Amino acid sequence: MGKDTQTKGTVFVALAANLVIAAAKAVGGLLSTSPALLSEAAHSVADTLNEIFLLAALRRSRREPDAQHPFGYGKERWFWSLLAAVGIFVMGGCFSFYQGITAFHEHEPHTLKAFLIATTVLVVSLIAEGSSLVKALLQVRGGAREHGRAFRTELREGDDPTLRTVIAEDSAAVLGVLLALAGVGLHWATGGRQWEAWASLAIAVLLMFVAYRLGKDCRDTLIGEAADPRLRQRAHELLGRQPEIDTVTALLTMRLGVDSVLLAARVDLTGGIDSETVEEAAVRIKKTLAEEFPELDQIFLDVTDATAEDRREAHELGRSLRTEASRHEGGD
């Protein structure tokens, strides 16, 4: 909940910045007839609506499990982040593309007043968007220290899609403003309106790319993404060290939320264990897993008799988990 409070603060900062910036860009774009500035206005409007989606995600994802959703509502975050990605693509990317195409056929006169209006609005927007981005990046740095991994790794693989969406939006906003400034400046310097048209198209491509990447991340989790490779490998080793377990024939995980993971393991027990001992061992092993890995709040153990083929597959499972975890460590 503490992390959610911090993330909520980051989203509110981004929301406030985008509300002011969207209004300023829209008024400035209409007064200056700048297609690049109007594209940025659409971008900021999309971001503003997306922050509202993200606030809804934070609130709804913390609801308690019920009969219809026994594993909770953690994946709501990725659903609302997916809607935010769609909003960036449709409202920001498509409108910017339209602005860029139509600007090639327009011949509005460029004046010093229009140039000053557009430049002033964009510079103020750059400062506001940059401040919001810095706030989000500071939260990522705190998460990197907490998890004991590199800043870039935390930025790339952080669990919270809400924070990643804010960072993606703010990063795109800063780059978009810089593109718009370049288009406006070149328009004024050369007298060619096509520079703003190209800037609008570049902003459209940028927003569509950001929307695609955000949507892809959300899709992977919504359809059932496995937990961090290091967690899987460590959980597999912990199970293998239990005296009652002879072989771990299968280990399945799925992320249910930012701090919630389901684990299901198929295990073959050592011989000569009676049913009462099996029950006591299962309770103790689950408790050990939960204490070692707090994010494992759904743990299922399936006791089975391993065949020779199962044992070969179990050996391959352990090797593949070590390899994947090692590769993941190398990426840090």
C-alpha positions as CSV (number, residue, x, y, z in Angstrom):
1,M,0.0,0.0,0.0
2,G,2.9,2.3,0.7
3,K,4.1,1.8,-2.9
4,D,0.6,2.4,-4.2
5,T,0.5,5.7,-2.3
6,Q,3.8,6.8,-3.8
7,T,2.6,5.7,-7.3
8,K,-0.7,7.6,-6.8
9,G,1.3,10.7,-6.0
10,T,3.3,10.3,-9.2
11,V,0.1,9.9,-11.2
12,F,-1.5,12.9,-9.6
13,V,1.6,15.0,-10.5
14,A,1.4,13.8,-14.1
15,L,-2.4,14.5,-14.2
16,A,-2.0,18.0,-12.9
17,A,0.8,18.7,-15.3
18,N,-1.1,17.3,-18.3
19,L,-4.3,19.2,-17.5
20,V,-2.5,22.5,-17.5
21,I,-0.4,21.7,-20.5
22,A,-3.2,20.3,-22.6
23,A,-5.2,23.6,-22.1
24,A,-2.2,25.7,-22.9
25,K,-1.2,23.7,-26.0
26,A,-4.8,23.8,-27.3
27,V,-5.2,27.6,-26.9
28,G,-1.7,28.2,-28.2
29,G,-2.2,25.9,-31.2
30,L,-5.5,27.6,-32.2
31,L,-3.9,31.0,-31.8
32,S,-0.7,30.2,-33.7
33,T,-2.4,27.6,-36.1
34,S,0.7,25.4,-35.5
35,P,0.0,21.8,-36.5
36,A,2.9,20.6,-34.3
37,L,1.5,22.4,-31.3
38,L,-2.0,21.0,-32.0
39,S,-0.6,17.5,-32.2
40,E,1.0,18.0,-28.9
41,A,-2.3,19.3,-27.5
42,A,-3.9,16.0,-28.6
43,H,-1.0,14.2,-27.0
44,S,-1.6,15.9,-23.7
45,V,-5.4,15.4,-23.8
46,A,-4.7,11.7,-24.3
47,D,-2.3,11.6,-21.4
48,T,-4.7,13.4,-19.1
49,L,-7.4,10.8,-19.8
50,N,-4.9,8.0,-19.3
51,E,-3.9,9.3,-15.9
52,I,-7.6,8.9,-14.9
53,F,-7.5,5.3,-16.2
54,L,-4.4,4.7,-14.1
55,L,-6.0,6.1,-10.9
56,A,-8.9,3.8,-11.5
57,A,-6.4,0.9,-11.9
58,L,-4.8,1.7,-8.5
59,R,-8.1,1.7,-6.7
60,R,-9.8,-1.3,-8.4
61,S,-6.7,-3.6,-8.3
62,R,-6.7,-3.6,-4.5
63,R,-10.2,-5.0,-4.1
64,E,-10.4,-8.2,-2.0
65,P,-10.9,-11.6,-3.7
66,D,-14.5,-12.8,-4.0
67,A,-16.4,-15.8,-5.3
68,Q,-16.3,-14.5,-8.9
69,H,-12.6,-13.5,-8.7
70,P,-10.9,-15.9,-6.2
71,F,-7.4,-14.8,-7.1
72,G,-8.2,-11.1,-6.6
73,Y,-8.2,-8.1,-9.0
74,G,-4.5,-7.5,-9.4
75,K,-4.6,-7.8,-13.2
76,E,-6.9,-4.7,-13.3
77,R,-3.7,-2.7,-13.4
78,W,-2.7,-4.2,-16.7
79,F,-6.2,-3.9,-18.1
80,W,-6.4,-0.1,-17.4
81,S,-2.8,0.3,-18.6
82,L,-3.9,-1.4,-21.8
83,L,-6.7,1.1,-22.2
84,A,-4.2,3.9,-21.6
85,A,-2.1,2.5,-24.5
86,V,-5.1,2.4,-26.8
87,G,-5.8,6.0,-25.8
88,I,-2.3,7.1,-26.6
89,F,-2.5,5.4,-30.0
90,V,-6.0,6.6,-31.0
91,M,-6.2,10.1,-29.5
92,G,-2.5,11.0,-29.7
93,G,-1.0,9.1,-32.5
94,C,-3.9,9.1,-35.0
95,F,-4.7,12.8,-34.5
96,S,-1.0,13.8,-34.8
97,F,-0.9,11.8,-38.0
98,Y,-4.0,13.6,-39.3
99,Q,-2.5,17.0,-38.4
100,G,0.8,16.2,-40.2
101,I,-0.9,15.1,-43.4
102,T,-3.3,18.1,-43.6
103,A,-0.4,20.5,-42.7
104,F,1.3,19.7,-46.0
105,H,-1.7,21.3,-47.9
106,E,-2.2,24.3,-45.7
107,H,-0.5,27.7,-46.4
108,E,-1.1,29.7,-43.2
109,P,1.2,32.8,-43.0
110,H,3.8,32.5,-40.2
111,T,4.1,35.6,-38.0
112,L,6.4,36.5,-35.2
113,K,3.4,36.5,-32.8
114,A,2.5,32.9,-33.7
115,F,6.1,31.8,-33.4
116,L,6.4,33.4,-29.9
117,I,3.1,31.9,-28.7
118,A,4.0,28.4,-29.9
119,T,7.6,28.5,-28.5
120,T,6.5,29.9,-25.1
121,V,3.9,27.2,-24.7
122,L,6.3,24.4,-25.7
123,V,9.0,25.6,-23.4
124,V,6.7,25.8,-20.4
125,S,5.3,22.4,-21.4
126,L,8.9,21.0,-21.6
127,I,9.6,22.2,-18.0
128,A,6.3,20.7,-16.7
129,E,6.6,17.4,-18.5
130,G,10.3,17.1,-17.4
131,S,9.4,17.7,-13.8
132,S,6.7,15.0,-13.9
133,L,9.2,12.6,-15.5
134,V,11.9,13.3,-12.9
135,K,9.3,12.5,-10.1
136,A,8.6,9.2,-11.7
137,L,12.2,8.3,-12.3
138,L,13.0,9.1,-8.7
139,Q,10.4,6.5,-7.7
140,V,12.1,4.0,-10.0
141,R,15.5,4.7,-8.4
142,G,14.0,4.0,-5.0
143,G,12.6,0.8,-6.3
144,A,15.9,-0.2,-7.7
145,R,17.6,0.3,-4.3
146,E,14.9,-1.7,-2.6
147,H,15.2,-4.6,-5.0
148,G,19.0,-4.4,-5.1
149,R,19.3,-4.2,-8.9
150,A,20.4,-1.7,-11.5
151,F,18.4,1.4,-12.3
152,R,18.0,0.3,-15.9
153,T,16.8,-3.2,-14.9
154,E,14.2,-1.7,-12.5
155,L,13.1,0.7,-15.3
156,R,12.8,-2.2,-17.8
157,E,11.3,-4.9,-15.5
158,G,9.6,-3.1,-12.6
159,D,6.4,-4.8,-11.5
160,D,4.1,-1.8,-11.5
161,P,2.5,-1.2,-15.0
162,T,1.0,2.1,-13.7
163,L,4.4,3.6,-13.0
164,R,5.8,2.3,-16.3
165,T,2.9,3.8,-18.1
166,V,3.5,7.2,-16.5
167,I,7.2,7.0,-17.4
168,A,6.4,6.1,-21.0
169,E,3.9,8.9,-21.3
170,D,6.2,11.5,-19.8
171,S,9.2,10.4,-21.8
172,A,7.1,10.5,-25.0
173,A,5.8,13.9,-23.9
174,V,9.3,15.3,-23.5
175,L,10.5,13.9,-26.8
176,G,7.3,15.1,-28.5
177,V,7.8,18.7,-27.2
178,L,11.3,18.7,-28.5
179,L,10.1,17.5,-31.9
180,A,7.5,20.2,-31.9
181,L,10.0,22.8,-31.0
182,A,12.3,21.7,-33.8
183,G,9.4,21.9,-36.3
184,V,8.3,25.3,-35.1
185,G,11.9,26.6,-35.2
186,L,12.6,25.3,-38.7
187,H,9.2,26.6,-39.9
188,W,10.2,30.1,-38.7
189,A,13.8,29.9,-39.9
190,T,12.9,28.7,-43.4
191,G,9.3,29.7,-43.9
192,G,8.5,26.2,-44.9
193,R,5.3,24.9,-43.1
194,Q,6.3,21.3,-44.1
195,W,8.7,21.2,-41.1
196,E,5.8,21.4,-38.7
197,A,4.0,18.8,-40.8
198,W,7.0,16.4,-40.5
199,A,7.2,17.1,-36.8
200,S,3.6,16.1,-36.4
201,L,4.2,12.9,-38.3
202,A,7.3,12.2,-36.1
203,I,5.2,12.7,-33.0
204,A,2.5,10.4,-34.4
205,V,5.1,7.6,-35.0
206,L,6.6,8.2,-31.5
207,L,3.2,7.9,-29.8
208,M,2.2,4.8,-31.8
209,F,5.5,3.1,-30.9
210,V,5.0,3.9,-27.2
211,A,1.4,2.6,-27.3
212,Y,2.6,-0.6,-29.0
213,R,5.2,-1.3,-26.4
214,L,2.9,-0.6,-23.5
215,G,0.1,-2.7,-25.1
216,K,2.6,-5.6,-25.6
217,D,3.7,-5.6,-22.0
218,C,0.0,-5.5,-20.8
219,R,-0.9,-8.3,-23.2
220,D,1.8,-10.6,-21.9
221,T,0.6,-10.3,-18.3
222,L,-3.1,-10.5,-19.1
223,I,-2.8,-13.8,-20.9
224,G,-0.7,-15.3,-18.1
225,E,3.0,-14.3,-17.7
226,A,5.3,-16.4,-15.6
227,A,7.0,-14.9,-12.5
228,D,10.6,-13.5,-12.5
229,P,13.1,-16.3,-13.6
230,R,15.1,-15.8,-10.4
231,L,12.1,-16.3,-8.2
232,R,11.2,-19.5,-10.1
233,Q,14.7,-20.9,-9.9
234,R,15.0,-20.1,-6.2
235,A,11.6,-21.6,-5.4
236,H,12.6,-24.7,-7.4
237,E,15.8,-25.1,-5.4
238,L,13.9,-24.6,-2.1
239,L,11.4,-27.3,-3.0
240,G,14.3,-29.6,-4.0
241,R,15.9,-29.2,-0.6
242,Q,12.9,-30.4,1.4
243,P,13.6,-33.9,2.8
244,E,10.1,-35.2,1.9
245,I,10.5,-34.3,-1.8
246,D,12.4,-36.6,-4.1
247,T,11.7,-34.8,-7.4
248,V,10.1,-31.6,-8.6
249,T,8.6,-32.7,-11.9
250,A,6.9,-29.4,-12.8
251,L,6.9,-25.8,-11.6
252,L,4.3,-23.3,-12.9
253,T,3.9,-19.7,-11.9
254,M,1.7,-16.8,-13.0
255,R,1.7,-13.1,-12.0
256,L,-1.6,-12.1,-10.5
257,G,-0.7,-8.6,-9.6
258,V,2.2,-6.3,-8.9
259,D,3.0,-8.2,-5.6
260,S,1.0,-11.4,-6.1
261,V,2.2,-14.6,-7.8
262,L,0.5,-18.0,-8.1
263,L,2.8,-21.1,-7.9
264,A,1.8,-24.6,-8.7
265,A,4.3,-27.5,-8.3
266,R,4.1,-31.1,-9.1
267,V,6.3,-33.1,-6.7
268,D,7.2,-36.8,-6.2
269,L,7.7,-37.6,-2.5
270,T,10.3,-39.9,-1.0
271,G,9.1,-43.4,-0.3
272,G,7.6,-44.7,3.0
273,I,5.8,-41.5,4.0
274,D,2.3,-42.0,5.5
275,S,-0.7,-39.8,4.7
276,E,-0.5,-37.8,7.9
277,T,3.2,-37.0,7.4
278,V,2.4,-35.9,3.8
279,E,-0.2,-33.5,5.1
280,E,2.1,-32.0,7.7
281,A,4.9,-31.7,5.2
282,A,2.7,-30.0,2.6
283,V,1.6,-27.4,5.2
284,R,5.2,-26.8,6.3
285,I,6.5,-26.5,2.8
286,K,3.9,-24.0,1.8
287,K,4.6,-21.9,4.9
288,T,8.3,-22.0,4.1
289,L,7.7,-20.9,0.5
290,A,5.4,-18.1,1.7
291,E,7.9,-16.8,4.3
292,E,10.8,-16.9,1.8
293,F,8.9,-15.3,-1.1
294,P,6.1,-13.0,0.3
295,E,4.7,-12.5,-3.2
296,L,3.7,-16.1,-3.4
297,D,0.2,-15.7,-2.0
298,Q,-1.3,-18.7,-4.0
299,I,0.6,-21.9,-3.5
300,F,-0.5,-25.4,-4.7
301,L,1.4,-28.6,-4.4
302,D,0.4,-31.7,-6.4
303,V,1.8,-35.0,-5.2
304,T,2.4,-37.5,-7.9
305,D,4.4,-40.6,-8.7
306,A,7.2,-39.6,-11.1
307,T,7.9,-41.8,-14.1
308,A,11.4,-42.2,-15.7
309,E,10.3,-39.7,-18.3
310,D,9.1,-37.3,-15.6
311,R,12.5,-37.5,-13.9
312,R,14.3,-36.7,-17.2
313,E,12.0,-33.7,-17.6
314,A,12.6,-32.6,-14.0
315,H,16.4,-32.6,-14.6
316,E,15.9,-30.5,-17.7
317,L,13.5,-28.2,-15.8
318,G,16.2,-27.5,-13.2
319,R,18.8,-26.8,-15.8
320,S,16.6,-24.5,-17.9
321,L,15.6,-22.5,-14.8
322,R,19.3,-22.1,-13.8
323,T,20.1,-21.0,-17.3
324,E,17.2,-18.5,-17.5
325,A,18.0,-17.1,-14.1
326,S,21.7,-16.7,-15.0
327,R,20.8,-15.0,-18.2
328,H,18.5,-12.7,-16.3
329,E,21.2,-11.8,-13.8
330,G,23.5,-11.1,-16.7
331,G,21.0,-8.6,-18.1
332,D,21.2,-6.6,-14.9
